[in-house]
């Protein structure tokens, strides 16, 4: 696996109609540097996955598509954000690829399983990221810890997690999950935009819920994706 082969596999996830230009501001994106760091990240996943179950996906190409690609796709739809919480980060998805894409953000990776959290700390150190690793459940964070955006992907006890995400998110909750999922129940103070299908052969979708600031105010959609 090389940087160029990683970039080729990721093309469908980072180049799509309707992508907001502001995502690529703040001096632009150093795509070759991101590819190089993703290669290091992949090598760490494969090394650790032989000892602990970071991911059930074992093939490097599928890790790149399903984990790196879908995480970057979420990052491309993020919009303005200064502080982001990756809720139930696991092996670092979607938080670490999003941090690589948006180094201007302050990202917190929340992971309660100690071995996975130790893995995240090694990735943060080896990639020289300014990313925080929270070694506990999100519920254990001080009540005043708030984030502009809470992102989650394949977390356990989704309804409970969404309820906690709603308490932590000032502006938006982003969910990468099944296309037929229902997430609006615990997010009663948020307006859910139409789901965006994830690229490739995945049956998943990206759901974005925007906090309703006040009653009687008509919210415009957070983003628009042209349909081909």
trRosetta pair geometry for C-beta under 8 A, 3 or more apart (Angstrom, degrees):
i j d omega theta_ij theta_ji phi_ij phi_ji
1 5 5.7 -129 -151 77 59 130
1 6 6.6 65 176 -55 102 91
1 39 6.6 176 121 -132 105 93
1 42 6.5 -84 113 113 156 152
1 60 5.4 -112 -61 150 144 151
1 64 8.0 -179 -146 -51 134 137
2 5 4.8 95 51 8 78 100
2 6 7.0 -135 96 -5 42 86
2 39 7.3 -19 -171 -108 25 138
3 6 5.7 -57 -153 35 31 113
3 7 6.4 32 152 -20 66 106
3 32 6.7 47 163 -154 142 69
3 35 4.0 89 -164 133 93 117
3 36 5.3 -15 -101 -75 129 61
3 38 7.9 115 -127 60 70 95
3 39 5.6 -71 -80 -39 69 137
4 7 5.6 -53 -149 35 34 114
4 8 6.5 37 152 -22 65 103
4 35 7.5 55 -64 172 29 151
5 8 5.6 -48 -148 32 35 114
5 9 6.6 35 154 -17 64 104
6 9 5.9 -59 -152 37 31 109
6 10 6.2 19 155 -13 66 115
6 35 5.2 150 82 -153 120 90
6 38 5.4 159 172 99 150 125
6 39 5.9 -128 -27 -70 151 84
6 42 7.3 -143 -100 -24 129 147
6 64 5.7 -144 -135 -134 77 136
6 68 7.5 -38 -165 112 104 165
7 10 5.8 -68 -145 42 29 106
7 11 7.0 58 154 -55 63 83
7 31 7.0 78 -120 159 120 110
7 35 5.0 -26 -59 -105 98 136
8 11 6.0 -23 -161 -18 34 114
9 61 6.2 -156 -117 -150 147 78
9 64 4.7 50 108 120 146 134
9 65 5.8 -100 170 -68 110 81
9 69 7.0 -105 134 -64 87 123
10 13 5.2 -68 -167 45 67 112
10 14 5.7 28 147 0 98 114
10 38 8.0 2 -50 148 149 174
10 64 6.6 -99 -60 168 88 101
10 65 7.8 -159 -87 -99 55 50
10 68 6.4 -68 -96 119 116 113
10 69 5.3 -163 -123 -96 72 87
10 72 6.4 35 -162 44 118 157
11 14 6.8 -82 -139 47 25 87
11 15 5.7 -28 -174 27 68 121
12 15 7.2 -77 -119 55 17 82
12 16 7.4 52 -179 -69 53 102
12 69 7.1 24 73 -159 87 132
12 199 4.3 171 140 165 109 147
12 200 6.1 127 99 -56 147 78
13 16 7.8 -35 -163 -29 16 117
13 65 7.8 169 -39 -148 131 56
13 68 7.8 142 72 115 163 71
13 69 3.7 -173 -46 -166 157 86
13 70 6.8 -102 -130 -64 133 29
13 72 5.1 88 131 78 120 109
13 73 4.5 -92 -163 -58 90 96
13 76 7.7 168 153 -2 69 137
13 199 5.3 -146 -85 41 64 139
13 200 7.7 -10 -65 -25 94 109
14 69 8.0 -115 -28 -141 83 70
14 72 5.4 -40 -73 141 99 128
14 73 7.4 -117 -69 -79 52 59
14 76 6.1 172 -130 -65 59 138
15 19 7.4 -80 -137 -18 31 151
16 19 5.8 113 65 -47 70 106
16 73 7.9 40 1 -130 142 94
16 76 7.5 107 36 124 107 153
16 199 7.1 -139 -77 -70 136 125
16 225 7.4 -6 132 -147 114 113
17 225 6.6 105 96 -169 83 73
17 226 4.4 -76 141 57 128 106
17 228 6.6 145 6 -56 149 97
18 223 7.1 103 157 164 112 101
18 224 5.9 -126 -147 105 123 61
18 225 3.9 174 74 -125 163 51
18 226 4.8 178 -55 5 107 76
19 23 6.7 -77 172 34 93 137
19 76 5.5 -48 -136 175 109 116
20 23 5.2 105 81 -16 89 99
20 76 7.8 155 35 169 80 69
20 77 7.7 104 9 -125 110 40
20 79 6.4 32 58 -92 165 70
20 223 6.4 -95 -45 -125 119 112
21 24 6.1 -68 -167 41 51 100
21 25 7.1 69 139 -47 74 94
22 25 5.2 -29 -156 -5 51 124
22 79 7.0 38 83 -141 124 55
22 80 6.9 -35 136 -61 139 80
23 75 7.5 119 -159 142 124 74
23 76 5.6 66 178 -146 168 53
23 78 6.7 113 -114 49 106 88
23 79 7.3 -61 -74 -80 87 27
23 101 7.7 -18 174 158 104 114
23 102 7.5 -79 -162 -81 76 107
24 28 6.0 11 167 -132 87 53
24 29 5.3 -70 -138 -17 86 107
25 28 7.5 -29 -144 -64 17 41
26 102 8.0 75 51 -146 147 70
26 104 4.8 -70 -162 -49 166 142
29 34 7.0 -16 176 -20 99 137
29 101 6.8 -17 -126 -151 122 64
30 33 3.9 19 124 23 116 122
30 34 6.4 145 92 -20 68 85
31 34 5.5 -52 -145 36 37 113
31 35 6.3 40 155 -22 67 102
32 35 5.6 -51 -147 34 33 114
32 36 6.5 35 154 -20 64 104
33 36 5.7 -53 -151 35 33 113
33 37 6.5 27 154 -14 65 106
34 37 5.9 -59 -148 40 32 107
34 38 6.2 34 153 -21 66 107
34 100 4.9 115 -132 157 93 116
34 101 6.8 53 -122 -80 144 56
35 38 5.7 -55 -147 36 30 112
35 39 6.6 36 152 -24 63 101
36 39 5.7 -50 -155 28 33 114
36 40 6.9 31 149 -14 63 101
37 40 5.6 -48 -152 36 40 112
37 41 6.2 45 148 -22 67 106
37 100 5.7 -174 88 -121 138 130
37 127 5.0 74 -156 -137 113 108
38 41 5.2 -51 -144 38 36 118
38 42 6.2 43 153 -24 66 101
38 64 7.5 80 160 -124 124 91
38 68 5.7 69 -150 -134 125 142
38 97 7.2 42 -101 -107 106 92
38 100 7.0 116 -59 161 87 176
39 42 5.7 -48 -147 32 30 113
39 43 6.6 31 153 -18 61 103
40 43 5.8 -56 -153 35 32 111
40 44 6.5 32 151 -18 65 105
40 126 6.0 -161 157 136 128 117
40 127 6.3 162 90 -84 132 84
41 44 5.8 -57 -152 35 31 111
41 45 6.5 33 151 -21 65 104
41 68 7.7 127 95 -92 133 114
41 92 7.5 -116 -158 83 120 152
41 96 6.6 154 -130 136 141 140
41 123 6.0 52 -122 -145 83 113
41 127 6.6 18 -68 -69 94 131
42 45 5.7 -52 -150 33 33 113
42 46 6.4 29 155 -16 66 105
42 60 6.1 63 -177 -147 126 99
42 63 6.3 130 -131 106 93 133
42 64 6.8 -5 -98 -73 132 89
42 68 7.7 -33 -73 -49 100 136
43 46 5.9 -54 -147 38 31 109
43 47 6.3 32 154 -20 64 108
44 47 5.7 -55 -146 37 31 113
44 48 6.1 18 161 -8 67 110
44 119 7.4 140 154 -167 110 91
44 122 6.6 178 -155 113 133 113
44 123 5.7 160 107 -91 161 86
44 126 6.6 164 -71 54 141 157
45 48 6.2 -64 -142 45 25 100
45 49 5.7 29 160 -28 65 115
45 54 5.9 -143 -151 99 79 153
45 55 6.9 2 -171 17 117 122
45 63 6.2 156 109 -165 152 150
45 91 6.1 59 -120 -174 105 133
46 49 5.7 -51 -135 33 25 115
46 50 7.2 34 159 -28 56 98
46 60 6.8 -16 -73 -86 128 96
46 63 7.9 -126 -63 -5 86 168
47 50 6.4 -59 -173 18 29 110
47 51 7.9 -1 145 1 59 106
48 51 5.9 -71 -162 43 47 102
48 52 6.0 -30 167 44 87 94
48 54 5.6 69 106 -37 108 136
48 119 5.1 84 -156 -119 166 123
48 122 7.9 155 -67 62 135 143
49 52 7.2 -79 -119 71 29 54
49 53 7.2 45 -148 -130 70 30
49 54 4.8 -87 -90 33 82 108
49 55 6.3 -45 -111 42 126 78
49 58 7.1 172 141 -116 142 71
52 115 4.9 -173 -118 143 164 138
52 116 7.2 -148 129 -68 140 67
52 119 7.3 -134 64 -49 133 132
53 56 7.2 18 -170 -72 104 64
54 90 7.1 114 -169 163 67 87
54 91 4.2 80 179 -88 105 121
54 116 6.7 138 -115 -115 75 92
54 119 6.4 -150 -99 160 122 175
55 58 7.9 180 100 -65 90 45
55 63 6.7 116 91 -112 155 99
55 67 6.7 -51 -113 -69 159 142
55 90 7.5 85 -75 154 82 124
55 91 5.4 -48 -43 -11 103 153
57 62 4.8 -135 -170 113 120 115
57 63 5.4 160 113 -76 119 70
57 66 5.9 -177 -81 58 168 143
57 67 7.0 -164 58 -30 144 113
58 62 7.8 38 58 57 41 123
58 63 8.0 -60 150 -46 6 108
59 62 4.3 70 74 13 102 108
59 63 6.9 -169 90 -12 51 83
60 63 5.5 -53 -147 33 34 114
60 64 6.4 34 155 -20 66 103
61 64 5.7 -54 -153 34 32 112
61 65 6.4 23 153 -12 66 107
62 65 5.6 -53 -140 42 36 106
62 66 5.4 12 170 0 73 116
63 66 6.6 -60 -122 50 19 93
63 67 5.1 -23 -169 27 61 123
63 68 6.9 59 137 -9 68 98
64 67 7.3 -37 -85 54 8 83
64 68 4.9 -31 -151 37 48 128
64 69 6.4 64 143 -29 59 97
65 68 7.3 25 -19 54 9 86
65 69 4.7 -16 -157 10 38 140
65 70 7.8 53 147 -24 52 86
65 200 5.8 110 -178 -102 118 163
66 69 6.8 33 -23 45 10 103
66 70 6.0 -7 -177 -5 38 121
66 200 7.9 -117 -81 86 61 159
66 202 6.9 137 -119 -80 81 119
67 70 6.7 -49 -123 39 11 100
67 71 6.3 8 164 -14 52 115
67 91 7.1 -27 -150 85 144 124
67 93 5.0 -103 -159 -82 88 147
67 97 7.8 157 141 -25 72 136
68 71 6.0 -68 -151 39 23 110
68 72 6.2 19 158 -16 65 110
68 97 5.4 148 -146 -88 62 142
69 72 5.9 -59 -148 38 28 107
69 73 6.3 33 153 -23 64 106
69 199 6.9 -96 157 67 121 114
69 200 7.0 73 118 -24 150 137
70 73 5.3 -48 -147 32 35 118
70 74 6.7 40 152 -20 63 98
70 93 7.5 48 81 -171 100 125
70 94 7.1 -106 113 -97 78 110
70 153 7.2 130 122 -140 121 146
70 176 5.8 114 161 -167 115 151
70 198 5.5 1 -120 -152 101 132
70 199 7.9 -160 -90 43 67 81
70 202 6.8 77 -85 -49 125 169
70 204 7.1 27 -134 80 139 140
71 74 5.7 -49 -155 32 34 112
71 75 6.6 35 147 -18 64 105
71 93 4.8 -115 -74 -144 128 85
71 94 3.5 171 -133 -138 86 82
71 95 7.7 -67 -155 15 125 26
71 96 7.4 9 162 62 157 66
71 97 3.8 108 109 51 124 133
71 98 6.1 -111 167 -36 94 83
71 153 7.3 -91 -90 -17 81 164
71 176 7.8 -98 -88 -12 49 164
72 75 5.2 -52 -149 37 38 116
72 76 6.4 43 152 -24 68 100
72 94 8.0 -158 -31 -159 30 105
72 97 5.0 -89 -60 156 75 128
72 98 7.4 -176 -100 -76 41 56
72 101 5.9 140 -133 -60 80 139
73 76 5.8 -49 -150 30 31 112
73 77 7.0 17 154 -6 61 107
73 176 7.9 106 81 -107 107 129
73 198 6.2 116 98 -138 162 80
73 199 6.3 -167 -94 7 145 104
73 206 6.7 -142 127 -53 106 139
74 77 6.1 -71 -157 44 33 103
74 78 6.9 61 144 -62 65 89
74 94 4.7 -7 55 -168 145 168
74 98 6.5 -53 93 -78 101 118
74 151 6.2 104 159 -151 139 132
74 153 7.4 -107 -47 -64 157 125
74 174 5.8 117 -163 152 109 137
74 176 5.6 -79 -72 -54 126 122
74 206 5.9 177 -99 -121 75 125
75 78 5.3 -22 -155 -23 40 123
75 94 6.8 -165 -43 160 87 119
75 97 6.4 -131 -21 119 139 88
75 98 3.9 -178 -87 -116 112 76
75 101 4.2 99 148 63 150 154
75 102 6.1 -160 -162 -12 112 110
76 101 7.3 -95 -60 -174 64 154
77 174 7.3 145 95 -130 108 131
77 196 6.8 -178 -97 43 156 157
77 206 6.1 112 44 143 161 154
77 208 6.7 -127 144 -63 123 136
77 223 6.0 -120 -153 14 89 169
78 81 5.5 -70 160 1 113 134
78 84 7.6 -33 -151 -95 133 141
78 98 6.8 109 -62 -149 145 116
78 102 6.8 -68 65 -39 156 155
78 149 6.6 -176 -157 60 94 179
78 151 8.0 -44 -109 -72 104 131
78 174 7.1 -53 -108 -55 70 158
79 172 7.6 90 54 -1 124 160
79 222 6.6 -103 -31 177 153 102
79 223 7.0 -143 -57 -63 116 111
80 148 7.6 -94 120 169 74 150
81 84 5.4 46 156 -63 133 103
81 102 7.2 39 68 155 105 159
81 105 5.6 10 106 -110 95 121
81 148 4.7 177 -141 92 74 134
81 149 4.8 -38 -123 3 132 125
81 171 7.8 -150 -103 61 83 139
81 172 8.0 -82 -89 44 113 117
82 104 7.8 -72 -120 135 58 89
82 105 6.4 171 -163 -129 22 66
82 106 6.4 14 155 20 67 96
82 148 5.6 108 41 -20 72 140
83 105 7.0 156 -90 -169 19 85
83 106 5.0 -20 -106 69 71 101
83 107 8.0 167 -157 -83 47 31
83 108 7.5 17 -173 -5 88 104
83 146 7.7 87 95 109 141 59
83 147 4.6 -130 120 -137 100 71
83 148 5.1 127 56 2 72 89
83 149 7.7 167 93 31 54 67
84 95 7.1 171 117 -126 113 87
84 98 6.7 -96 115 124 161 138
84 105 5.3 10 3 174 113 137
84 106 7.3 161 24 81 68 50
84 107 5.0 -18 69 -110 100 73
84 108 7.2 -173 93 27 51 69
84 147 6.0 92 -128 -177 17 124
84 148 6.7 -45 -73 59 60 90
84 149 4.9 -14 -115 71 84 97
84 150 7.6 158 -163 -94 61 27
84 151 6.2 11 -176 0 110 110
85 107 7.9 156 -90 -159 22 57
85 108 5.1 -19 -111 67 68 104
85 110 6.2 17 -172 -13 97 118
85 138 7.2 84 172 -123 137 122
85 147 4.2 -151 -15 -19 102 168
85 149 7.4 -167 30 99 68 53
85 150 4.7 -17 67 -115 106 75
85 151 7.1 173 86 26 53 66
85 165 7.9 -170 88 -128 125 80
85 168 6.0 -31 29 141 159 138
85 169 7.8 -122 38 -80 117 77
86 89 4.4 63 119 -93 117 97
86 92 7.5 28 135 -158 163 43
86 93 7.7 170 -164 109 131 19
86 94 6.4 -156 -124 61 112 58
86 95 2.9 -69 -49 -58 153 123
86 96 7.9 -11 -48 -23 170 57
86 98 7.5 167 -76 40 116 131
86 107 6.5 31 -16 -176 106 102
86 108 6.9 -164 25 92 74 51
86 109 4.8 -11 60 -113 121 62
86 110 6.5 -177 84 22 62 73
86 151 5.6 -25 -107 72 61 98
86 152 7.4 137 -166 -88 51 49
87 110 5.7 -6 -123 55 41 124
87 138 5.7 -13 -133 -55 91 149
87 150 5.5 37 -32 -177 121 103
87 151 6.9 180 13 80 84 40
87 152 4.2 -35 64 -84 108 105
87 155 6.1 -21 117 -79 95 152
87 161 6.1 131 146 -174 132 110
87 164 7.5 150 -142 95 136 109
87 165 5.7 -62 -53 -88 164 106
87 168 7.9 148 -81 59 120 150
88 110 6.6 -16 -40 92 32 93
88 111 6.9 86 -151 -102 31 63
88 112 7.9 -29 -110 6 68 93
88 138 7.7 -65 -40 -23 70 116
88 152 6.1 50 43 -139 105 99
88 154 7.9 -139 117 90 123 59
88 155 3.8 112 58 -117 158 106
88 156 6.9 -176 -138 22 149 72
88 161 6.5 -33 -19 -130 133 141
89 92 5.6 16 166 -101 109 31
89 93 7.0 135 -170 42 63 37
89 95 5.2 -40 -124 15 114 132
89 96 7.9 91 -169 -24 120 89
89 109 4.0 23 -63 -166 166 92
89 110 6.0 141 -17 57 99 44
89 111 4.6 -75 49 -57 96 105
89 116 7.6 169 87 144 85 117
89 120 6.2 61 106 -97 138 145
90 93 6.2 -30 67 40 112 85
90 111 6.5 -177 -42 -114 19 118
90 116 6.0 -74 -158 -168 36 144
90 154 7.2 -5 -24 87 154 108
91 116 6.7 -93 -74 -150 50 103
91 119 6.7 -43 -128 114 65 140
91 120 7.7 -180 -159 -74 28 84
92 95 5.8 -105 -170 64 61 91
92 96 3.7 9 168 -8 120 126
92 97 7.7 117 132 -12 99 72
92 109 6.3 -29 -119 -129 67 145
92 119 7.9 -117 -33 117 106 101
92 120 5.6 155 -75 -113 96 91
92 123 5.9 -56 -69 78 154 165
93 96 7.1 -51 -72 31 46 91
93 97 7.0 22 -116 10 72 110
93 153 5.5 -71 127 71 93 140
93 154 7.8 26 94 35 115 113
94 97 6.1 -68 -171 54 68 102
94 98 5.3 66 137 -27 92 116
94 151 5.4 -77 56 143 114 135
94 153 5.3 99 -28 -15 93 138
94 174 8.0 -64 48 109 145 123
94 176 6.5 102 -43 2 130 139
95 98 5.7 -69 -147 42 27 111
95 99 6.2 29 159 -24 68 105
95 107 5.3 143 -169 176 100 127
95 108 7.8 -87 -143 85 143 30
95 109 4.7 172 93 -93 161 91
95 131 7.2 121 149 -155 112 135
95 151 6.8 161 -74 73 72 122
96 99 5.5 -49 -146 32 34 113
96 100 6.6 35 154 -18 64 101
96 107 7.9 157 -86 123 36 154
96 109 7.2 16 -53 -81 81 136
96 120 7.7 -151 -60 -140 121 86
96 123 6.2 -34 -117 137 149 139
96 124 7.9 -125 -111 -76 107 71
96 127 7.6 106 -163 38 112 164
96 129 7.4 -112 -138 -54 83 172
96 131 7.1 -18 -105 -89 70 176
97 100 5.5 -51 -149 35 37 114
97 101 6.3 35 153 -17 67 106
98 101 5.6 -55 -147 40 34 111
98 102 6.0 -18 167 28 69 108
98 105 7.4 -28 139 54 96 151
98 107 6.6 144 94 -104 102 142
98 151 6.9 114 -28 39 167 168
99 102 6.6 -77 -130 65 24 72
99 103 6.8 61 170 -97 64 51
99 105 6.6 -119 -115 71 63 108
99 107 4.4 -97 -84 14 109 153
99 129 5.7 52 138 -153 139 134
99 131 5.2 -22 -124 -79 163 125
100 103 7.2 3 -147 -62 23 84
100 127 7.5 -71 -84 177 104 141
100 129 7.8 -71 -71 -97 68 122
102 105 4.6 42 123 -4 112 114
103 130 7.8 85 -164 29 82 107
106 130 7.2 -66 -119 118 70 107
106 132 7.4 30 173 -3 88 109
107 129 7.9 -36 55 166 118 125
107 131 4.8 -24 77 -126 101 96
107 132 7.1 -171 98 32 51 74
108 131 7.4 167 -94 -173 26 73
108 132 4.5 -21 -111 74 75 111
108 133 7.8 160 -161 -92 61 16
108 134 5.6 38 176 -23 106 115
108 147 7.1 -121 31 -89 118 133
109 117 8.0 161 114 -126 106 72
109 120 5.2 -155 111 -169 148 146
109 124 7.8 -148 18 -61 136 124
109 131 6.2 42 -12 160 107 117
109 132 6.9 -178 24 92 68 55
109 133 5.1 -22 67 -112 104 65
109 134 6.7 -174 86 21 47 77
110 134 4.4 -18 -106 66 69 121
110 136 7.5 -53 -157 74 88 53
110 137 7.4 49 171 -167 114 24
110 138 4.9 47 168 -74 162 85
110 141 7.6 -64 -110 -48 131 123
111 116 5.0 -117 169 107 137 109
111 117 4.4 180 89 -78 109 82
111 120 5.9 146 22 -13 146 147
111 133 7.0 -36 32 -164 104 92
111 134 7.2 134 24 75 54 68
111 135 7.2 -24 76 -116 73 42
112 117 7.5 -101 123 -46 1 124
112 135 7.5 92 -124 172 35 44
112 136 5.6 25 -111 -168 78 26
112 137 4.6 16 -81 -64 132 66
113 116 4.3 54 85 20 108 112
113 117 6.5 171 84 -14 52 89
114 117 5.5 -58 -144 39 30 112
114 118 6.3 35 156 -23 66 103
114 135 6.7 42 -114 -162 67 107
115 118 5.6 -49 -148 33 32 113
115 119 6.7 37 149 -20 62 101
116 119 5.4 -48 -153 32 37 116
116 120 6.6 40 148 -21 65 101
117 120 5.4 -48 -149 33 36 115
117 121 6.6 40 151 -21 64 101
117 133 5.7 131 -164 167 85 120
117 134 7.9 -97 -130 88 122 36
117 135 4.6 104 171 -114 159 79
118 121 5.6 -50 -151 33 34 114
118 122 6.7 35 151 -19 63 101
119 122 5.8 -56 -154 34 34 110
119 123 6.5 33 151 -18 67 104
120 123 5.6 -53 -149 35 34 112
120 124 6.3 35 153 -20 67 105
120 133 4.8 146 110 -117 119 128
121 124 5.7 -51 -146 36 32 112
121 125 6.3 31 155 -17 64 107
121 133 5.0 -99 -74 22 78 162
122 125 5.7 -57 -147 39 31 111
122 126 6.0 23 159 -14 68 111
123 126 6.0 -59 -139 42 27 104
123 127 5.9 7 167 -1 66 116
123 129 7.7 3 126 18 76 130
124 127 6.5 -67 -138 49 20 97
124 129 4.7 -94 -147 60 69 106
124 131 4.8 -128 -121 63 116 104
124 133 6.2 -134 -12 -37 150 112
125 128 7.5 18 178 -74 29 42
134 138 7.5 74 107 -95 146 58
134 141 6.8 -17 -158 -81 148 105
136 140 4.3 -69 141 65 130 143
136 141 7.6 162 86 -55 113 64
137 140 4.9 101 65 -4 79 102
138 141 5.7 -28 -170 -3 51 116
138 161 7.7 87 35 -140 137 77
138 164 5.4 121 98 144 123 137
138 165 7.8 15 131 -73 164 61
138 168 6.8 -68 176 -47 124 154
139 164 5.8 -85 -75 -120 81 140
141 145 4.3 -78 160 47 122 145
141 168 7.6 56 69 -106 145 124
142 145 5.2 110 66 -19 78 98
145 168 6.9 -13 109 -134 82 101
146 168 6.0 180 -128 -164 52 55
146 169 7.8 154 -164 -94 79 6
146 170 5.5 75 163 -50 117 101
147 150 5.7 111 76 -66 128 74
147 168 5.6 21 24 153 97 97
147 169 6.2 -37 76 -104 86 52
147 170 6.7 -155 90 3 33 91
148 169 7.5 9 137 -156 22 68
148 170 5.4 -48 -115 53 40 111
148 171 5.0 -1 -173 20 70 121
148 172 7.3 14 146 30 71 85
149 169 6.3 21 -139 -137 25 102
149 171 6.2 -43 -70 69 68 101
149 172 4.8 -9 -114 69 88 94
149 173 7.3 162 -161 -91 65 27
149 174 6.2 20 -179 -5 113 108
150 165 4.2 -176 111 -154 152 95
150 168 5.3 89 -69 89 135 111
150 169 4.3 -97 2 -71 106 107
150 172 7.7 -163 33 101 61 54
150 173 5.1 -14 67 -116 96 76
150 174 7.3 -175 92 28 47 69
151 173 7.8 163 -85 -165 34 50
151 174 4.4 -14 -111 67 80 108
151 175 7.8 -178 -155 -73 53 34
151 176 7.8 27 -176 -6 93 96
152 155 4.9 -41 -174 -17 118 129
152 161 6.3 135 -142 146 163 131
152 162 7.9 -128 43 -82 155 67
152 165 6.4 -86 -22 -85 133 146
152 173 7.6 -10 12 -174 104 92
152 174 7.3 160 24 87 59 62
152 175 5.6 -10 67 -111 90 71
152 176 7.5 -158 99 30 47 72
153 175 7.5 154 -82 -161 52 48
153 176 4.2 1 -108 59 100 109
153 177 7.2 -163 -134 -63 53 68
154 176 7.6 -32 -20 92 75 92
154 177 7.3 163 -63 -104 50 75
155 158 6.1 125 79 -96 90 66
155 161 4.7 105 115 -107 141 175
156 161 7.4 127 78 -41 47 130
157 160 4.3 -16 149 38 111 119
157 161 5.8 126 97 -25 77 93
158 161 5.5 -60 -143 40 30 112
158 162 6.1 31 160 -22 68 105
158 177 7.5 74 -127 -118 142 151
158 181 7.9 -100 164 -159 163 128
158 183 7.4 -87 159 -110 120 90
159 162 5.9 -52 -147 33 29 111
159 163 6.7 32 153 -21 61 103
159 185 6.7 -19 -133 82 103 126
159 186 5.6 151 -164 -37 67 130
160 163 5.8 -52 -153 31 32 113
160 164 6.8 26 152 -12 64 104
160 186 8.0 -169 -81 -97 12 156
161 164 5.9 -59 -153 40 34 107
161 165 6.1 38 149 -23 68 107
162 165 5.3 -50 -142 36 35 116
162 166 6.4 42 155 -26 65 100
162 173 7.1 83 -144 173 79 157
162 175 7.7 -6 -99 -82 105 136
162 183 6.0 -174 -110 -162 151 89
162 185 7.7 89 96 73 144 80
162 186 3.9 123 104 75 110 137
162 187 5.9 -79 172 -45 114 93
163 166 5.8 -49 -154 27 29 114
163 167 7.2 26 148 -16 59 102
163 186 4.2 -100 -68 -158 71 127
164 167 5.7 -55 -157 33 39 111
164 168 6.5 25 151 -12 69 112
165 168 5.8 -68 -147 43 34 105
165 169 5.7 23 163 -21 73 116
165 173 5.0 89 142 -123 124 125
165 186 7.9 85 49 119 94 124
165 187 7.9 -29 88 -87 106 101
166 169 6.3 -54 -126 34 25 105
166 173 6.7 -42 -80 -51 60 144
166 186 6.0 -153 -17 144 136 88
166 187 5.4 -170 -87 -108 119 63
166 188 7.9 41 -145 30 156 64
166 189 6.4 117 -168 44 117 106
166 190 6.8 -125 -120 -21 100 119
169 172 6.2 -107 -179 74 127 25
169 173 5.0 -120 -32 -65 171 82
169 190 8.0 19 90 -82 133 132
169 211 6.7 -176 117 -53 99 118
170 211 6.9 -96 148 2 35 157
171 210 6.9 -29 166 -146 68 72
171 211 5.6 -120 -147 17 24 115
172 190 7.8 106 -132 -141 45 124
172 208 6.1 -15 -167 -169 121 89
172 209 6.4 150 -158 80 65 54
172 210 5.3 -25 -100 -102 88 60
172 211 6.8 -115 -69 -10 40 82
172 222 7.0 83 -107 -118 135 153
173 187 6.2 -126 43 -113 146 134
173 190 6.3 -43 22 -113 111 168
173 208 7.6 160 82 -155 50 44
173 209 4.5 -4 55 56 96 109
174 206 6.9 -16 -168 -168 94 95
174 207 7.3 154 -158 83 45 56
174 208 5.5 -9 -106 -106 75 74
174 209 7.8 -158 -71 25 33 70
175 181 7.5 -117 132 97 132 148
175 183 5.6 -178 40 -115 168 169
175 206 7.3 151 81 -157 50 48
175 207 4.3 -12 62 60 101 105
175 208 7.9 -167 25 -72 70 33
175 209 7.5 35 -2 -5 107 104
176 198 6.8 70 -153 -77 101 129
176 204 6.1 44 174 158 78 134
176 205 7.7 -167 -146 93 53 32
176 206 5.5 -21 -99 -100 73 71
176 207 7.8 -174 -77 21 26 73
177 181 4.6 3 118 -12 121 163
177 183 7.2 124 48 -58 148 130
177 204 6.1 -162 122 -148 15 102
177 205 7.0 -26 71 59 56 70
177 207 6.6 -26 37 8 100 117
178 181 4.3 123 67 -44 87 98
178 203 6.7 -1 -142 114 72 96
178 204 5.9 -78 -99 -111 27 69
178 205 7.3 10 132 21 25 88
179 195 6.3 139 -147 135 67 151
179 197 6.5 8 -107 -110 122 79
179 203 5.6 -102 1 161 115 69
179 204 6.0 179 -43 -150 75 18
179 205 4.2 97 -107 -22 67 115
181 205 7.6 -155 26 50 102 106
181 207 7.2 -101 77 -30 117 145
182 185 6.9 55 138 -15 99 103
183 186 7.4 -57 -178 42 61 91
183 187 6.3 27 140 7 82 128
183 192 6.9 140 79 -108 96 139
183 207 5.7 123 37 119 145 161
183 209 7.1 -125 115 -46 117 132
184 187 5.7 -89 -147 60 38 98
184 188 7.5 81 161 -84 72 50
184 190 7.8 -143 -138 78 67 94
184 192 5.2 -88 -91 -18 100 142
184 209 7.6 163 -107 -105 64 127
185 188 7.3 -18 174 -57 30 87
187 190 4.1 -43 169 41 104 121
187 192 6.9 98 95 -61 135 101
187 209 4.8 -33 172 -171 153 163
189 211 6.1 3 130 -144 94 78
189 212 5.7 -132 179 39 59 96
190 209 3.7 50 146 164 139 110
190 210 6.1 147 -161 69 86 27
190 211 5.3 -51 -101 -92 79 43
190 212 6.4 -171 -110 -12 21 82
191 209 6.7 161 74 -157 31 67
191 210 5.3 -23 58 62 87 86
191 212 5.6 97 -28 -67 96 95
191 219 5.3 170 33 60 156 148
192 207 6.3 -20 -155 -174 106 104
192 208 7.4 141 -152 82 56 43
192 209 4.9 -30 -92 -99 68 84
193 207 7.5 163 62 -163 75 55
193 208 4.8 -1 36 70 120 94
193 209 7.4 -155 7 -84 74 34
193 210 6.9 58 -34 -7 101 105
193 221 5.6 95 -123 -148 115 89
193 222 5.4 -95 -51 26 147 103
193 223 7.1 64 -179 41 168 76
194 221 7.9 -20 14 -131 91 128
195 205 3.9 30 173 155 120 142
195 206 6.7 150 -162 70 70 43
195 207 5.2 -33 -104 -86 87 77
196 205 6.2 149 71 -167 38 84
196 206 4.5 -18 61 57 98 100
196 208 7.8 25 3 -7 110 105
196 225 5.7 92 -120 4 118 155
197 202 8.0 159 176 87 80 91
197 204 7.8 126 -157 94 56 45
197 205 5.3 -52 -102 -105 40 86
197 206 8.0 -13 66 15 4 78
198 202 4.4 -31 90 84 121 135
198 204 4.5 17 10 84 135 90
198 205 6.0 -140 -17 -94 81 26
198 206 6.3 114 -72 -30 80 85
199 202 7.2 58 79 29 36 110
208 222 5.4 -107 125 58 137 150
208 223 7.1 57 48 20 163 109
210 219 6.2 171 97 176 129 147
210 222 5.1 172 -57 -62 133 120
212 215 7.5 48 150 -77 121 49
212 217 7.5 154 -169 64 80 100
212 219 6.5 -108 -113 -38 72 137
213 217 6.1 -27 66 62 98 151
213 219 7.8 136 11 -85 91 108
214 217 5.1 73 70 -4 85 124
221 224 6.0 89 98 -67 136 81
